[in-house]
Amino acid sequence: MNSCNRNFSSIVVDGDDRAPNRSMLRAVGFEDEDFEKPQVAVCSAWSMVTPCNSHLDELGKASVKGVDEAGGKAVPFGTITVSDGISMGTPGMRYSLVSREVIADSIETVVGAEGMDGLVAIGGCDKNMPACVMALARLNRPGIFVYGGTILPGIHKEKNLDIVSVFEAVGSHAGGSIDKEELTAIEKKAIPGPGSCGGMYTANTMSSAIEALGMSLPDSSAQLAVSEDKKIDAKDAGAAVVNLIEKDIKPRDIMIRKAFENAITVVITLGGSTNAVLHLIAMAHSADVPLGLDDFTAIGKRVPVLCDLKPSGKYNMSHFVRIGGLRPLLKTLLEEGLLHGDCMTVTGKTLAENISDAEPYAPYPKGQDLVRPFNEPIKKDSHLRILYGNLAAEGAVAKITGKEGLKFNGKAIVFDSEEQSIRSILNGDVKAGHVVVIRNEGPVGGPGMREMLSPTSAIMGKGLGKDVALITDGRFSGGSHGFVVGHITPEAAVGGLIGLLENNDPITIDAEKNLLTLDLPDEEIEQRKSIWEQPEPIEKRGVLAKYAKLVSSASLGAITDGD
């Protein structure tokens, strides 16, 4: 059996000087014949830290079985994860984006050190998913990503619930529209078991993007976490890596420029998370593929939003699974000339070959009303808007579906942290016409670029979703919606204009002209810049300090291994 990287198995086989290696491996279950097989790492981000990952150990076992039955020798190991939902709104959220780099580094370290021939990487939460793909791209040995699957919705008063329902219920309770008993009932019912957050939030956005990229098996992105289909997907992935080793197909053969264009197209069509911008740029960097903010604008001009999925829409990912998942959408996009069908995938076949037998969705709107036809889009072009202007000289990312309007003029109400903003939103200081400014939350300034789900959910819960905008040098959860702009660069900590804003400054957000501007004379802006001083780092030791020293601008993917 051919192998692209026989560091591990061939070194162990060749010569008596490798006897210590064989001895170590016999102790973990190797038999004589296993030393002649390709060694396939099976890395899962299993933990009980979060329901997104609480079942991944079982998927890992299924992948091990798939590898072994296909003629390889599986070598399982684990990596970390953190829970965004639990750390959200706390200082602990600073570690969330940092964990993407830690996970990618850890997988690269283990597989590189042990010379594995291939890799199955299994993730089920926002940061471990792009991290797995970044590691696959860096290592560039045959590999595949397995998505842990989406959660089932909770039910309360015949309405579907998810984690965002709880965050918004907090705002509703603060606004007096629900009582404490109702809030507690929603909290208890929202998360019924394993799986990633149920809307088209970051996890489901990234699973769909990774399948469109060609790095997951067909249908992997749209399966329930607690399903037989997901176990089969994990087992098949193990066998698929052995096939990739035989055919010498590596991640960078798959993760080419056109494949990333496919991923961006799918994210837009689904109405996906702003985090996809950050993660896809970082994944492309790991694969040495040029990709930047302006690519999202260029592709977005020709790609509509077709799917009525939360947070801005009606349905959960479980409903999308029920009507057929991603493959029918991919086939439709290909037929419309919006995808590159000749891209190689982890099946060893092209994207077009993978979706050739996909059955179409039931007719819209009587058969299903989740996926619209091209002549009736939710939005005729992208909801992901890349904004520039004096407030975002290096770019910012907005998620504007059009339901919030396309332009907002308002007066700044400025906060130097997420915690400050939450208190003011909940106690009524934030009012219609305000542009909530949350700064010092960027990759360097946080450090760690926290997600602003708590403030955006509080705004929605207070009934101000159409009357208040929010801008930040931090990020947004995929569950955030409303008139929101994040990833503002340069960030406040490195001298960006967002750090010089004052209360009542006039701000314009224009999602048609893609502008984010402070509407003051240039002379006043320059005067403010002239007195700015670099702040001292918040963290002096540990992983956050290292991250702040190494991390790039959000516009470059917030990577830590840049030039």
Solvent accessible surface area in square Angstrom, and as a share of the most:
residue,aa,sasa,rsa
1,M,114,0.51
2,N,114,0.58
3,S,27,0.17
4,C,37,0.22
5,N,29,0.15
6,R,58,0.21
7,N,70,0.36
8,F,19,0.08
9,S,1,0.01
10,S,39,0.25
11,I,77,0.39
12,V,5,0.03
13,V,66,0.38
14,D,91,0.47
15,G,43,0.41
16,D,125,0.65
17,D,103,0.53
18,R,74,0.27
19,A,42,0.33
20,P,87,0.55
21,N,46,0.23
22,R,50,0.18
23,S,70,0.45
24,M,144,0.64
25,L,25,0.13
26,R,113,0.41
27,A,89,0.69
28,V,108,0.62
29,G,45,0.43
30,F,10,0.04
31,E,103,0.46
32,D,95,0.49
33,E,100,0.45
34,D,10,0.05
35,F,10,0.04
36,E,130,0.58
37,K,54,0.23
38,P,1,0.01
39,Q,1,0.00
40,V,0,0.00
41,A,0,0.00
42,V,2,0.01
43,C,0,0.00
44,S,13,0.08
45,A,0,0.00
46,W,111,0.39
47,S,19,0.12
48,M,146,0.65
49,V,74,0.42
50,T,4,0.03
51,P,50,0.31
52,C,9,0.06
53,N,0,0.00
54,S,25,0.16
55,H,21,0.09
56,L,0,0.00
57,D,48,0.25
58,E,85,0.38
59,L,3,0.02
60,G,9,0.09
61,K,126,0.53
62,A,18,0.14
63,S,0,0.00
64,V,35,0.20
65,K,109,0.46
66,G,2,0.02
67,V,0,0.00
68,D,59,0.30
69,E,109,0.49
70,A,37,0.29
71,G,27,0.26
72,G,1,0.01
73,K,34,0.14
74,A,7,0.05
75,V,27,0.15
76,P,85,0.53
77,F,44,0.18
78,G,55,0.53
79,T,18,0.11
80,I,86,0.43
81,T,13,0.07
82,V,43,0.25
83,S,10,0.06
84,D,9,0.04
85,G,32,0.31
86,I,122,0.62
87,S,21,0.14
88,M,16,0.07
89,G,25,0.24
90,T,54,0.32
91,P,81,0.51
92,G,32,0.31
93,M,0,0.00
94,R,40,0.14
95,Y,91,0.35
96,S,0,0.00
97,L,0,0.00
98,V,3,0.02
99,S,4,0.03
100,R,0,0.00
101,E,7,0.03
102,V,54,0.31
103,I,1,0.00
104,A,0,0.00
105,D,63,0.32
106,S,36,0.23
107,I,0,0.00
108,E,64,0.29
109,T,87,0.51
110,V,50,0.28
111,V,0,0.00
112,G,37,0.35
113,A,77,0.60
114,E,85,0.38
115,G,4,0.03
116,M,4,0.02
117,D,0,0.00
118,G,0,0.00
119,L,1,0.00
120,V,0,0.00
121,A,0,0.00
122,I,0,0.00
123,G,0,0.00
124,G,0,0.00
125,C,7,0.04
126,D,19,0.10
127,K,6,0.03
128,N,1,0.00
129,M,0,0.00
130,P,0,0.00
131,A,0,0.00
132,C,1,0.00
133,V,0,0.00
134,M,1,0.00
135,A,0,0.00
136,L,1,0.01
137,A,0,0.00
138,R,45,0.16
139,L,24,0.12
140,N,44,0.23
141,R,30,0.11
142,P,0,0.00
143,G,1,0.01
144,I,0,0.00
145,F,1,0.01
146,V,1,0.01
147,Y,1,0.01
148,G,0,0.00
149,G,0,0.00
150,T,0,0.00
151,I,7,0.04
152,L,77,0.38
153,P,26,0.16
154,G,3,0.03
155,I,95,0.48
156,H,18,0.08
157,K,141,0.60
158,E,169,0.76
159,K,144,0.61
160,N,48,0.25
161,L,12,0.06
162,D,3,0.02
163,I,34,0.17
164,V,9,0.05
165,S,25,0.16
166,V,24,0.14
167,F,33,0.14
168,E,42,0.19
169,A,5,0.04
170,V,64,0.37
171,G,0,0.00
172,S,23,0.15
173,H,70,0.31
174,A,42,0.33
175,G,46,0.44
176,G,63,0.61
177,S,85,0.55
178,I,40,0.21
179,D,86,0.45
180,K,132,0.56
181,E,137,0.62
182,E,36,0.16
183,L,23,0.11
184,T,45,0.26
185,A,25,0.20
186,I,18,0.09
187,E,94,0.42
188,K,149,0.63
189,K,89,0.38
190,A,1,0.01
191,I,61,0.31
192,P,80,0.50
193,G,25,0.24
194,P,41,0.26
195,G,1,0.01
196,S,0,0.00
197,C,38,0.23
198,G,1,0.01
199,G,0,0.00
200,M,0,0.00
201,Y,11,0.04
202,T,0,0.00
203,A,2,0.02
204,N,0,0.00
205,T,0,0.00
206,M,0,0.00
207,S,2,0.01
208,S,0,0.00
209,A,0,0.00
210,I,0,0.00
211,E,7,0.03
212,A,2,0.02
213,L,1,0.00
214,G,1,0.01
215,M,0,0.00
216,S,5,0.03
217,L,21,0.11
218,P,40,0.25
219,D,48,0.25
220,S,1,0.01
221,S,0,0.00
222,A,7,0.06
223,Q,19,0.09
224,L,42,0.21
225,A,7,0.05
226,V,77,0.44
227,S,29,0.18
228,E,113,0.51
229,D,86,0.44
230,K,0,0.00
231,K,99,0.42
232,I,88,0.45
233,D,9,0.05
234,A,0,0.00
235,K,69,0.29
236,D,67,0.35
237,A,1,0.00
238,G,0,0.00
239,A,40,0.31
240,A,13,0.10
241,V,0,0.00
242,V,3,0.01
243,N,42,0.22
244,L,1,0.00
245,I,0,0.00
246,E,81,0.36
247,K,113,0.48
248,D,71,0.37
249,I,21,0.11
250,K,50,0.21
251,P,1,0.01
252,R,84,0.31
253,D,74,0.38
254,I,1,0.01
255,M,1,0.01
256,I,62,0.32
257,R,88,0.32
258,K,70,0.30
259,A,0,0.00
260,F,0,0.00
261,E,29,0.13
262,N,0,0.00
263,A,0,0.00
264,I,0,0.00
265,T,2,0.01
266,V,0,0.00
267,V,0,0.00
268,I,0,0.00
269,T,0,0.00
270,L,1,0.01
271,G,15,0.14
272,G,0,0.00
273,S,0,0.00
274,T,2,0.01
275,N,0,0.00
276,A,0,0.00
277,V,1,0.00
278,L,1,0.00
279,H,0,0.00
280,L,0,0.00
281,I,8,0.04
282,A,0,0.00
283,M,0,0.00
284,A,1,0.00
285,H,58,0.26
286,S,6,0.04
287,A,6,0.04
288,D,109,0.56
289,V,18,0.10
290,P,107,0.67
291,L,25,0.13
292,G,25,0.24
293,L,13,0.07
294,D,87,0.45
295,D,27,0.14
296,F,0,0.00
297,T,35,0.20
298,A,53,0.41
299,I,5,0.03
300,G,3,0.03
301,K,151,0.64
302,R,131,0.48
303,V,0,0.00
304,P,10,0.07
305,V,6,0.04
306,L,2,0.01
307,C,4,0.02
308,D,22,0.12
309,L,9,0.04
310,K,36,0.15
311,P,16,0.10
312,S,29,0.19
313,G,19,0.18
314,K,121,0.51
315,Y,38,0.15
316,N,1,0.01
317,M,0,0.00
318,S,5,0.03
319,H,25,0.11
320,F,0,0.00
321,V,38,0.22
322,R,178,0.65
323,I,46,0.24
324,G,37,0.35
325,G,2,0.02
326,L,0,0.00
327,R,46,0.17
328,P,9,0.06
329,L,1,0.00
330,L,2,0.01
331,K,55,0.23
332,T,49,0.28
333,L,0,0.00
334,L,49,0.24
335,E,127,0.57
336,E,95,0.42
337,G,63,0.60
338,L,30,0.15
339,L,13,0.06
340,H,60,0.27
341,G,13,0.12
342,D,93,0.48
343,C,4,0.03
344,M,58,0.26
345,T,3,0.02
346,V,0,0.00
347,T,32,0.19
348,G,15,0.14
349,K,109,0.46
350,T,32,0.18
351,L,6,0.03
352,A,34,0.27
353,E,95,0.43
354,N,18,0.09
355,I,2,0.01
356,S,73,0.47
357,D,99,0.51
358,A,4,0.03
359,E,134,0.60
360,P,111,0.70
361,Y,29,0.11
362,A,48,0.37
363,P,104,0.66
364,Y,57,0.22
365,P,81,0.51
366,K,198,0.84
367,G,46,0.44
368,Q,18,0.08
369,D,51,0.26
370,L,3,0.02
371,V,10,0.06
372,R,76,0.28
373,P,48,0.30
374,F,52,0.22
375,N,126,0.65
376,E,88,0.40
377,P,37,0.23
378,I,41,0.21
379,K,25,0.11
380,K,157,0.67
381,D,28,0.14
382,S,2,0.01
383,H,1,0.00
384,L,4,0.02
385,R,29,0.11
386,I,4,0.02
387,L,0,0.00
388,Y,77,0.29
389,G,21,0.21
390,N,61,0.31
391,L,2,0.01
392,A,0,0.00
393,A,72,0.56
394,E,82,0.37
395,G,0,0.00
396,A,0,0.00
397,V,1,0.01
398,A,0,0.00
399,K,6,0.03
400,I,0,0.00
401,T,15,0.09
402,G,32,0.31
403,K,101,0.43
404,E,27,0.12
405,G,31,0.29
406,L,62,0.31
407,K,112,0.47
408,F,23,0.10
409,N,93,0.48
410,G,12,0.11
411,K,101,0.43
412,A,2,0.01
413,I,25,0.13
414,V,25,0.14
415,F,15,0.06
416,D,63,0.33
417,S,28,0.18
418,E,1,0.00
419,E,53,0.24
420,Q,71,0.32
421,S,0,0.00
422,I,35,0.18
423,R,145,0.53
424,S,16,0.10
425,I,0,0.00
426,L,52,0.26
427,N,100,0.51
428,G,25,0.24
429,D,71,0.37
430,V,4,0.02
431,K,123,0.52
432,A,68,0.53
433,G,34,0.33
434,H,36,0.16
435,V,0,0.00
436,V,0,0.00
437,V,0,0.00
438,I,0,0.00
439,R,32,0.12
440,N,50,0.26
441,E,4,0.02
442,G,0,0.00
443,P,2,0.01
444,V,44,0.25
445,G,7,0.07
446,G,8,0.07
447,P,2,0.01
448,G,0,0.00
449,M,0,0.00
450,R,12,0.04
451,E,1,0.00
452,M,0,0.00
453,L,4,0.02
454,S,18,0.12
455,P,0,0.00
456,T,2,0.01
457,S,3,0.02
458,A,4,0.03
459,I,8,0.04
460,M,54,0.24
461,G,14,0.14
462,K,53,0.23
463,G,57,0.55
464,L,29,0.14
465,G,8,0.08
466,K,156,0.66
467,D,63,0.33
468,V,3,0.02
469,A,1,0.00
470,L,0,0.00
471,I,0,0.00
472,T,0,0.00
473,D,1,0.01
474,G,0,0.00
475,R,0,0.00
476,F,2,0.01
477,S,11,0.07
478,G,1,0.01
479,G,1,0.01
480,S,1,0.01
481,H,33,0.15
482,G,6,0.06
483,F,5,0.02
484,V,6,0.03
485,V,0,0.00
486,G,0,0.00
487,H,4,0.02
488,I,1,0.00
489,T,3,0.02
490,P,33,0.21
491,E,10,0.04
492,A,5,0.04
493,A,6,0.05
494,V,74,0.43
495,G,24,0.23
496,G,2,0.02
497,L,8,0.04
498,I,0,0.00
499,G,20,0.19
500,L,21,0.11
501,L,3,0.01
502,E,95,0.43
503,N,93,0.48
504,N,101,0.52
505,D,9,0.05
506,P,36,0.22
507,I,2,0.01
508,T,17,0.10
509,I,0,0.00
510,D,8,0.04
511,A,2,0.02
512,E,116,0.52
513,K,145,0.62
514,N,29,0.15
515,L,71,0.35
516,L,0,0.00
517,T,29,0.17
518,L,3,0.01
519,D,68,0.35
520,L,39,0.19
521,P,81,0.51
522,D,104,0.54
523,E,131,0.59
524,E,70,0.31
525,I,8,0.04
526,E,100,0.45
527,Q,101,0.45
528,R,17,0.06
529,K,91,0.39
530,S,88,0.56
531,I,120,0.61
532,W,81,0.29
533,E,143,0.64
534,Q,114,0.51
535,P,66,0.42
536,E,137,0.62
537,P,79,0.50
538,I,109,0.55
539,E,45,0.20
540,K,117,0.50
541,R,203,0.74
542,G,45,0.43
543,V,55,0.32
544,L,4,0.02
545,A,6,0.05
546,K,124,0.53
547,Y,7,0.03
548,A,21,0.16
549,K,167,0.71
550,L,115,0.57
551,V,15,0.09
552,S,24,0.15
553,S,34,0.22
554,A,4,0.03
555,S,15,0.10
556,L,110,0.55
557,G,0,0.00
558,A,0,0.00
559,I,10,0.05
560,T,26,0.15
561,D,67,0.35
562,G,38,0.37
563,D,198,1.03
